[in-house]
Amino acid sequence: MSDQFRIEWLDAGREPRARPDPAFPDGVDIDTGERPACKAVLPYPARRCGAYVVTCQRCGSNAGVTTAGRRDDPCSVMMVCRLPRA
């Protein structure tokens, strides 16, 4: 984990009910498609159903990413970088 990101876990207090998607046995990389971007590696797999709130300490960008405590949970998130462009 990098000191660049603050990652807060919000526990929903539920265990997963559905089976993971077999197409994503190693997790999912979430990408907003915006560039430039900040990429945060998430704790993977998540403990159970809940969400991560990710904040970039350099530019202030943030994102919320839901989890289900399964193999197909997000393992990273790329979000738009808010630093001024040169």
Backbone torsions as a table, in degrees:
resi	resn	phi	psi	omega
1	MET	NA	145.0	-179.0
2	SER	-98.6	149.7	174.1
3	ASP	-72.2	-8.4	-180.0
4	GLN	-66.8	-27.6	-173.8
5	PHE	-117.4	139.0	169.0
6	ARG	-101.3	123.6	-178.6
7	ILE	-119.5	116.1	-179.0
8	GLU	-108.1	132.5	179.3
9	TRP	-96.9	128.4	174.5
10	LEU	-112.3	106.7	-175.1
11	ASP	-82.6	123.4	178.7
12	ALA	-82.9	-10.0	177.3
13	GLY	75.4	19.7	-179.7
14	ARG	-125.7	147.4	172.5
15	GLU	-89.9	155.3	179.2
16	PRO	-63.3	145.1	178.4
17	ARG	-108.5	-29.8	-177.5
18	ALA	-99.4	157.7	176.7
19	ARG	-75.0	151.0	177.2
20	PRO	-68.2	154.8	176.6
21	ASP	-72.8	118.4	-177.7
22	PRO	-64.9	-14.3	178.7
23	ALA	-72.6	-13.4	-176.8
24	PHE	-130.7	64.4	-176.3
25	PRO	-70.5	-17.0	-179.1
26	ASP	-113.7	21.2	178.5
27	GLY	91.1	178.5	-176.5
28	VAL	-124.5	136.1	172.8
29	ASP	-94.6	116.9	179.6
30	ILE	-86.6	129.1	-178.2
31	ASP	-136.2	119.1	179.5
32	THR	-71.6	-16.7	-179.3
33	GLY	85.9	-7.5	179.6
34	GLU	-82.3	144.6	176.7
35	ARG	-134.5	144.6	-2.1
36	PRO	-67.9	161.7	-174.8
37	ALA	-136.7	156.2	172.7
38	CYS	-106.5	133.6	-179.4
39	LYS	-115.4	122.1	177.6
40	ALA	-110.9	132.2	173.6
41	VAL	-87.8	128.3	-175.9
42	LEU	-96.3	152.2	171.1
43	PRO	-59.4	128.0	-171.4
44	TYR	-138.8	139.4	-12.7
45	PRO	-73.6	162.0	179.5
46	ALA	-66.4	156.9	-178.4
47	ARG	-61.6	-39.4	179.3
48	ARG	-174.7	-161.7	-179.7
49	CYS	-62.6	136.4	-179.4
50	GLY	168.0	-151.5	-179.8
51	ALA	-155.2	151.2	170.2
52	TYR	-104.4	136.3	169.2
53	VAL	-108.3	117.4	-174.1
54	VAL	-110.7	127.7	178.3
55	THR	-126.7	128.3	174.5
56	CYS	-79.2	123.5	-178.3
57	GLN	-74.6	-17.4	-179.2
58	ARG	-85.6	-44.4	-173.1
59	CYS	-115.2	-12.6	178.6
60	GLY	88.1	-1.7	177.9
61	SER	-63.2	148.4	177.9
62	ASN	-146.5	161.3	-179.8
63	ALA	-153.8	150.3	171.6
64	GLY	-109.9	133.1	-176.7
65	VAL	-130.4	120.3	-179.2
66	THR	-81.9	154.2	-179.0
67	THR	-135.7	162.8	178.8
68	ALA	-129.9	4.0	-179.1
69	GLY	69.4	35.9	-178.2
70	ARG	-129.5	172.4	-179.9
71	ARG	-64.2	-21.7	-178.9
72	ASP	-95.6	18.4	175.5
73	ASP	-68.9	159.7	174.0
74	PRO	-63.2	137.7	176.7
75	CYS	-112.9	-12.4	174.3
76	SER	-157.5	161.1	176.5
77	VAL	-140.0	132.5	174.2
78	MET	-110.1	125.2	-178.1
79	MET	-129.8	155.7	-176.7
80	VAL	-57.4	134.3	177.0
81	CYS	-83.0	133.4	-177.8
82	ARG	-100.7	10.6	176.1
83	LEU	-69.1	144.3	179.1
84	PRO	-60.2	139.2	178.6
85	ARG	-84.4	143.3	-178.9
86	ALA	-76.9	NA	NA
